[in-house]
Structures are given as C-alpha cells and as structure tokens.
Amino acid sequence: MIGASIKGRELASFGLVGVLNTGVSFIVFELCYVALELAGLGTAPLRLFTVDIESMQAAAATAVGYGAGVVNSFLLNRSWTFKVRSRRRGQFVRFALVNLLGLLLSSAAMFVLVDVRGHERIPIWLLTTIVVTGLNFAGSKYWAFAPR
C-alpha cells in the first residue's frame, strides 16, 4: 500500500543495511575492477556505433559488485528491516526486479560516464549508489516486501 507511513526504525535499518551493502558492493567492485585490469579482460578498445570505448571493466565490475550487495540486501532487509516472516516465492522475484532496475541504471551510468566519457570512477560510483539506494528503498518497502 503506497499510503503506508515510513517507520523511523525501518528507514534506519534500511540505511544501516545500505551501508553494509555499499561496503560489500564497493569491495567486490574494486576487487573485480583490479582483477579484470590485471587479467587484461574488458580493457581492449572497441567501437560501439560511433563511440570509441576504451574499456568496459567499470560496467562489468559494477554488475558483479551490485550482485553481491543484492544477496546481502535481500537477506538482511527481509529478516531485519521489514521483518518479513512469511515464505512467499514472489518476494524474491519482486526484490530481484527492483534490484535489476537498479543494476541497469547503475551499470548504464558507469558505462556512459566512466567507460565512454572518462570521468573518475569513484565519484560516479558514489553518486549512482545514492540515487539507486533511494529507488531501492521505495521499491522494497512498497512492492517487494509489502504485505499482500
């Protein structure tokens, strides 16, 4: 129900889980980025339509890091933030769809702003994370974990 109020405890819990997710995502992102660089994967220049792209390693590393954060987020938000006790198959599907949208938005932003435009990856990653976190809270509270 969209009209449901946001409880302060839920928001604080979601924020704490988000901090943990950010840490998990960032660590996995950096490890993956460096591993791709060391392995020489995703660093070969390519041409997409009329754009020369130096590499795709930031977008790839974002996807892997985001995936690690999603697993952490589902487990903690389901049991702790929103205190969902029922076993519903649809919850994970809805949660996955909310996070898939976030993944697509964050990966697209990293691809365009870092891989194509050449901006620094850390500030873009942080900005993208803030925007996607807000969207994920709304999608989780009002759709994925909402009482049916």
NORZIPE-V977782 format. One record per helix or strand. SS is the DSSP state (helix for helix, strand for strand). FROM is the first residue (numbers start at 1). LEN is the number of residues. If there is no record, write none. Layout:
SS:FROM:LEN  SS:FROM:LEN
//
This chain:
helix:8:32  strand:46:3  strand:51:3  helix:57:25  helix:89:28  helix:121:24
//
